[in-house]
Amino acid sequence: MLVCFVEHRRDVVRRRSIFEKRKAEERAHILDGLKLALDHMDAIVKLIRESRDPAAAKAGLIARFGLSEVQAQAILDMKLSQLTNLEEQKILDELAELRKRIAELEPSWVIHASSMRS
């Protein structure tokens, strides 16, 4: 009975780690797009202003900058106040923290999965 419980807990921890890692990777993907937008702010703003509608702006961002649809939408949803230096640093800090967390989660579920086999 105890063995079943321990195996169940390992499975729960493994699945939770996989879930947390996936969510962190999704957020990091968006932040990578926002970072690119901040690095090419003038060109991005120009492209958006010259677009006839949001769909055209999104398509232009994807084509010109190689962004995913999710990243392009995040840029279009970005408030102008996020273009300040303080907000840029917050994005960079969050991205660095997420990459660190992703690295921490990777070995976590791999170790748990391999220890279940022994």
N, C-alpha and C positions, 0 to 999 in steps of 0.2 A: 504494500500500500504506500509506504514512504517512497519507494523507488518511482512509482507512478506519479506521485506528487512532485518530486524533484524534476522528473522529465517534463511534466506539464509546466512547471515554473521556468525551466530552461527554454521551453518553446515560447512561452509568453515573453520572456526577456528578448529572445532572438527576434520575434515578430515585432516587438515594440522598437527595437534598435533599427530594424529594416525600415519601419514606418518613419521614425524620426530622421533617419538618414535621407530617405526619399524626399521628405518635406524640406529638409535643409538644402538638398541639391536643387529642388525646384525654386526656392527662394534665392539661392546663389545664382541660378541661371538668370533670374529677373534682375538681380543686382549687377550682374555682368553687363547686361544691356543698358542699365541706367548709368553705369560707369562709362561705357562707350559713348552714351549720349552727352555726358558731362565733358568728355574729352573732345567731342566734336560738336559742341553746343551751337556754334554759329551756323554750321552747315545744316544741323538738324532743325533749328528754328526756321531757317530759310526754306528748307524743304516743306515743312509743315505749313508755313505761311503761303507758299506758292501752290499748295494742293487745293483742289476744288472742294474736297470734302474729307472727312476723317478716314474713310475707306481708301481714298487715293493716297492720303498721307501715310497710312499704315503700309500700303503696298510699296510706296516709295522708300520707306525706312527698311523694309525687308530686302528690296532689290539693291539699294545703294550701299547699305551697311551690313548686309548679311545677317540681319537679326531674325529671330524666330517670331512667329505671330504673337506669342505671349510677351516677348520683350518689347516688340513694337507697340503693343497695346499699353504696356506699362509706361512707356515713354509718353504716349498720347495722354494717359491718365495723370501724368506727373503735374503737380502744381508748379507754377512759376517760382514760388518761394523756395522750392527745392533746388533751385539753381544757384543758391548762395554758397559761399565757401564753407560755411558751417554745415549745411546739409550735405554737401559733397563729402566732407570728412566723416559724417555719420554713415553715409552709404559705404564708404571705404572701410570704416571700422566694422560695420555689420558684416560686410563681405569677408573680411579677414577672420572674424569670429566664427562665421558659418563654415568656412573652409577648415578651420581648426576643429570644429565640432564634427564635421564629416569625417575627418581623419581619425578622430577618437572613436566614432561609431563603427567604422569599417572593421577594425580588429575585434571589436566587441562581439559582434554576432558571428564572425568567423571562428573566434576562439570558442564561443559557446557551442557552435555547431560541431566543431571537431571534438570537443570534450564529451559530447553526447555519444559519439561513436565508441569511445573507450570503455 
